[in-house]
Amino acid sequence: MSVRVESNSYLTEEQQQVYQLRESLERNGGNPVGFLELLAAVVTDGTWLKVPSGVNQEEPFVSFTDFIEAKPPFGLGASVENVRILLQIRHPHEGVPRIREQMDMMRAAVRELIGSDPSELNARRFEQEALWGDPSHDPDITDSAEEPDLDPSNPIDRDAAELRSVGKSGGWIWALKVARNVEVGQPDRPAQDVDMGCAPHIHKVAAREFARRIGWDHKRVMRYYRAWERGIEKYDLPSFDRLQPGVEVPLPPASTWTECFTPGRVSPDRAEALIAGAHEAGLSVREVIYAAKSPGAMKAAILSDESTAEAARTALLERAREDGELRTTLARTIAHDPVFRKETAVESRKAERADYVRQIADQGKARTPAGQALELSKEAREETAELVAVVDDPQATPEVVAEAYERVQQLIVEAVEADPKVQAAEHRARIHKVLASTARNIASVIDTPLAEIADEKLIEEVSALQTSVEALVALLSPQKGSHLRVIDSQAV
């Protein structure tokens, strides 16, 4: 098999064949047919053994694995794992014995060359679905509204028409193929008893049999079946009993597909929430659902990548503001973790001090330690405004914020000391507070039977207290109207 490309006419026939195989692998992501056919030709003709293995190398490749992994233009520049995945894709014309035989021979030859690894195939099922995904899921695709004149007898036009319809109706075409050929609950029958022709009398087949024929997992077939089921309810699609093999029906636009289709490992309830979230964020539904399907990969990305971790942090906080249960869980986690608890205390103190500086700057006044309302001078207000810029700096450390906080407090002290009347009122308020506290403390023990429990030390303390009160009385004696009564120590 050889197709000459004008822009690559300098290549040998074998190199052109490899070139086309690589182009098919890179560009035909929505249709594996071309890749499978070219791969069969490369293996059957032994083309990979006839091309140089590298720059200034005349020797051919020693192994098919080296050929797959070698960088272009010598090899495919792919991975063995992806080739294993591609071998699981079924050629749509494998119903034709000649093509099926060709594909089976190719798969057997390639597997023998590279070895098969079923466990890895299961682990990479996610990549298989993403690699051969519905083209309508690509957010970068802009469909043309022009209706070209296509010739059904031309195989290129037939493929173009099919891909064009997929682009317009998305996964609904796949769902229709499942819905019109599968009957849920029908027992599996041997392949020779089931005819997949499109005559009206042909019976549908079981989901497992249809899955076998297209090379899919049974669960994947059922996901498309359930999508059609939801389409019946949402978009009035024909019911299953009205569909027969080969029947064509009008389909909804591609944009409606994600509202009905639920990828594997995501329940319908979760899918609806994820779809709504994707629409709200303006993101691809496919990307959002696939991210939710792999929490392990998501965790690894968060742990290893700073930008992913930042996105996760932002999302978690946004959700916690609306989710009381999540908020409680986060708070409990922080409270019980000594590292988080210490950091939280530091950041809380920093936030409180920053808020204090902003409040003083906004109001232009402050309360003194004794509780007086105090107007700040113009100079003090200007300096406080400058300190706001300091505490609002995202890079500000707790120590820097503490210095700004202490400076604002110092400005308040300086404002008090600059005004004798304010200073006197501050002292008076402070003394009132101390005396009130002392009076409350004495009142709390006045009813105690002191005479019965007093010892020498207690008598000395009460006597010392009386001496202090007498000294205060002496200081206040010049004040008119003072009627202070000295406590008789003997009475105590």
Secondary structure as UniProt FT lines:
FT   HELIX           6..8
FT   TURN            9..10
FT   HELIX           13..27
FT   TURN            29..30
FT   HELIX           33..44
FT   TURN            45..46
FT   HELIX           47..49
FT   TURN            55..56
FT   HELIX           64..69
FT   TURN            72..74
FT   HELIX           80..86
FT   TURN            87..88
FT   TURN            92..95
FT   HELIX           97..114
FT   HELIX           118..123
FT   HELIX           125..131
FT   HELIX           135..137
FT   TURN            139..140
FT   TURN            152..153
FT   HELIX           155..169
FT   TURN            170..171
FT   HELIX           172..181
FT   TURN            184..185
FT   HELIX           191..193
FT   TURN            200..201
FT   HELIX           207..214
FT   HELIX           218..235
FT   HELIX           240..242
FT   TURN            245..246
FT   HELIX           254..259
FT   TURN            264..265
FT   HELIX           268..281
FT   HELIX           285..293
FT   HELIX           295..304
FT   HELIX           306..322
FT   HELIX           324..336
FT   HELIX           338..363
FT   STRAND          365..367
FT   TURN            369..370
FT   STRAND          373..375
FT   HELIX           378..391
FT   TURN            394..395
FT   HELIX           398..417
FT   HELIX           420..443
FT   TURN            444..447
FT   HELIX           450..453
FT   HELIX           456..476
FT   TURN            477..478
FT   TURN            480..481
FT   TURN            489..491
//
